[in-house]
Amino acid sequence: MIIDPIQNLKKHGWLHFYQMDKVDKNEFISPILCKGKGIYVYDNNGKQYIDGLSGAYCVNVGYGRKNILEAALKAAEQIHFVSPFSAANMPLISLAEKLSILAQPVTGDRSRVYFVNSGSEAIDTAIKIARVYARRTTKPNGYKVICRNCSYHGTTFGAMSCSGFDSMKEEFAPLVPGIYHAPNTSCIRCPLGLNFPTCNVACATAISDIINHEGADSIAAVLVEPAETSNGIIPPPQGYLNNVSNICKTNNALLIIDEVITGFGRLARWFGAEKYGINADIIVCAKGLTSGYDSLGAVIVREEVANVFSGAESKMFMHGSTFGGRPGATAAALETIKIIEDENLLEMSENASLYIYNLLSKEIAPLSIVGDIRRAGLLFGIDLIDTTNNLLTDHNLLSKIRRDLIEKGLITSMFSGRNEPTIELAPPLIISENEIDNVIDILYNTLKPYS
């Protein structure tokens, strides 16, 4: 009997953030990807696509890196599992030291690194650390965390509560208490109805307003990404992050930087916070840490914060993750970092970012269906607009554009309709100029008929 994998998927599978009723033989892309090499992925029919999203904003060094797999296999062959509940393994120790060194411009000379399995778990861990730190130092009632509207930090209950999309959360209520949301930083569509720079970065001041309203003694931390990623790729307004950092210092609140997407070369630095010249108390990272070759998240904690958990047995961090920091995963991360260093991918990311932005400005921006184009390192947001210069709301047209992009061989955020009507691009750091030219050609040929 011939097995139809698509129909089996439709009957028994459950993809994430995806309506399974769409899975059908006539769907515009096969949902089964079977092979990857460089910046390309291939479906079960052999069709090639440019992966313009690096998988899920994580495959920074590209597909088919056998040396990462070999490093993970070698570590796992020695011992495939070591419980992080009081035991350690050699790759974990080496990776903790390496991350502490890479994070020095952000978290200072010495940091302590806590390993988990994902970005969502890392956010939850950071929130726990911040709450305990507040209560053990100067804020016995400090438990509140300030995040931003239109943010995405993950799907576990803590991370979901911090995320700023009501549509993701409303059916799961009640959520984690003590989470507050400040305005996002979209200058092109300012949620406060103001204009930059005459606004004096009011979106940062709004964080201070929340603190003043709730009482500084109740605020444990502020959680932000260096650049907003789930709101159509929005770089921070000039002065915003410095203002937020100063607000945290003034109110003795920890600054948590979510680098799950922006870390490991995506902004041409190891961490985006370094690009914008700010210090933080905690860095949360995942995704590009292993380039998606294994599941691993890390929480990099400034020494002074980590020290509140040292000393008496009663001071230990009462938190754990059975599979956090497995030998294979941490070995994969070490090899990923080595590739980024050996191949100068931070510099390549910077060069690719500028090359793409110049082409987008020259070839794509003049199209009448295209509105604002934004860049934060190797992250791009391309707004689609109607004839009145408002964001495109014609869902049939958006669906047609998504179909056209895929049929022409380019995977972008429009593949799933996420964050429509913005096309997001986040290609692997290794993308070449010729490959970039192909991406721009596909975008142009897709959007030109609608302009």
Helices and strands as residue ranges (DSSP letters): H 5-12, G 20-22, E 33-37, E 40-43, E 48-51, H 54-57, H 66-78, H 90-102, H 104-107, E 111-116, H 119-136, E 144-148, H 157-162, H 166-169, G 170-172, E 179-182, H 202-214, G 216-218, E 219-224, H 240-250, E 254-258, H 272-275, E 282-285, G 287-289, E 297-302, H 303-306, G 307-309, G 313-315, H 327-342, H 345-359, I 360-364, E 370-375, E 380-384, H 395-407, E 410-411, G 413-415, E 422-425, H 433-447, G 448-450
